[in-house]
Amino acid sequence: GGVLAWRRAPFAVVVVGAAATTALLRLAGVQ
């Protein structure tokens, strides 16, 4: 289980990073 989680971690980081970037861009656009 740990190995699968470790392999999925990079994908999760990319998804979270993209979502955070989009949120920041939206907030910056509103301001």
Contact map, one row per residue, 1 for C-alpha under 8 A:
1111100000000000000000000000000
1111110000000000000000000000000
1111111000000000000000000000000
1111111100000000000000000000000
1111111110000000000000000000000
0111111111000000000000000000000
0011111111100000000000000000000
0001111111110000000000000000000
0000111111111000000000000000000
0000011111111100000000000000000
0000001111111110000000000000000
0000000111111111000000000000000
0000000011111111100000000000000
0000000001111111110000000000000
0000000000111111111000000000000
0000000000011111111100000000000
0000000000001111111110000000000
0000000000000111111111000000000
0000000000000011111111100000000
0000000000000001111111110000000
0000000000000000111111111000000
0000000000000000011111111100000
0000000000000000001111111110000
0000000000000000000111111111000
0000000000000000000011111111100
0000000000000000000001111111110
0000000000000000000000111111111
0000000000000000000000011111111
0000000000000000000000001111111
0000000000000000000000000111111
0000000000000000000000000011111
